[in-house]
Amino acid sequence: MHRRTVLKGIGTTLALPLLNCMATQTKSTIRPKRFCAIYFPYGVSLPKKGSDAAKWNWFPDQTGRNFQFNESLKCLDPLREQLTVMGGLSHPHGRKIGGHDTADIFLTAAKLKGGQLKNSVSIDQTLASKLGEETRFRSLSLSVDGGVGEATRSSTLSFNRGGQPVPALHQPRMVFNRLFGVEEGSLEQRRQTLQNSNSMLDGILEHSKSLRRSLGKHDREKFDEYLQSVRQIEQRVERNEKWLNVAKPEVDANGLHLEADDETPGELIKTMYDLMFLAYQTDSTRFITYQLGNMNGATSIATKFPALLGFGKSQHSLAHGWNKPGGAEALGKWDRFRSQQLAYFLQRLHDTPEADGTLLDHTVVLYGSSNSNTHNNRNYPLILAGGNRLGFRHGQFHKFSDEVPLSNLFVTMMNRLGLPTESFVDSTGEITELLS
């Protein structure tokens, strides 16, 4: 039976659900390619080999296929053929800047120098701008802190083509309503609201032409940034009009802790992972970023999470004390908790069939930090998971040299995700060791 088969009645048609007899065509046509980036701040526990705390070193002891996870990542062992552990990679532009400044460029590889804090586009937004047309939402930006934060202490991983931060959502209820909630007002009322918005935006953009000509160079640059934001709103309105007649997916909210907040971090992180899974499963979006805490140790909501979960200290204190007596184990246990949450998310993707594989087979997940340990901006702890049907070969620990920039991984991922790319910022090629 053809995937497009419909039931026909008097003046109406109704699309059939996905049936087994449609499977042959489904395998050859329905293969969404997805990307997800998950970031945590301040690096990981890295005690010396041979020390009493060596088992809490985040990186495995041996490279290649015969590696064994240490305590921090042991929970990922059932998924070892679905992921690769990577060491040695970093952004050359981030190696000499402040240790707390590197989260902003995790997905951009931009050069932030002196008073020049202007970022560039992140890989997720590059993918979304080219490949995000088929879903209701081009991308989904999430974080623990929400919003945009401040320069060099951003609360989002996503940056648009102008280098401006994309605000992140942080409340589970808000994310659920964005993806699956019932829209307020009737269809006609919503249509009229969108039309009114378009009319106002048309007026603003028309008036901007004459105003721009009267501005000096510096003001014109600032004005152009403002206009870019207006045009993004215009594009969002047009996109909402396109999806106006398409009902949002219905999902079972049972088991979701939508009221979880910063006082219940375990439930909060798990629920956000659940929402990310549902966003992929319903094909609401194909590009997601999730920041598990920004680099502002004094104000980030995530700073108190380890203490609330029984790990004794704040996240910032654990990171700074990793090389003190007992510190490697304390931080290692916090590393393990975060890995357990990642394992839960990856397992859900792996357990969900899709086309000729699973959701994880068609999703590339990048997990890691922009510090190896506090204030060290080299040797990022990174895990690449998924994408087995997209050309990735997993089950190894790779240790790369300083000559290989992290942007090489970005080029490799974009090419496998369907966006042919020769270079990204300071890249020098692909990382062929990751490919089948």
Buried (B, 14 or more C-beta within 10 A) or exposed (E): EEBEEEEEEEEEEEEEEEEEEBBEEBEEEBBBBBBBBBBBBBBBBBBEEEEEBBBBBBBBEEBEEEBEBBBBBBBBEEBBEBBBBBBBBBBBBBEEBEBBBBBBBBBBBBBBEEEEBBBBBBBBBBBBBBBBEEBBBBBBBBBBBBBBBBEBBBBBBBBBEBBBBBBBBBBBBEBBBBBBEEEEEEEEEBBEBBEEBBEEBEEBEEEBEEEEEEEEEEEBEEBEEEBEEEEBEBEBBEBBBEEEEEEBBEBEEEEBBBEBBBEBBBBBBBBBBBBBBBBBBBBBBBBBBBBBBBBBBEEBBBBBBBBEBEBBBBBBBBBBBBBEEEBBBBBBBBBBBBBBBBBBBBBBBBEBEBBBBBBBBBBBBBBBBBBBBBBBBBBBBBBBBBBBBBBBEBBBBBBBEEEBBBBBBBBBBBBBBEBEBEEBBBBEEBBEEBBE
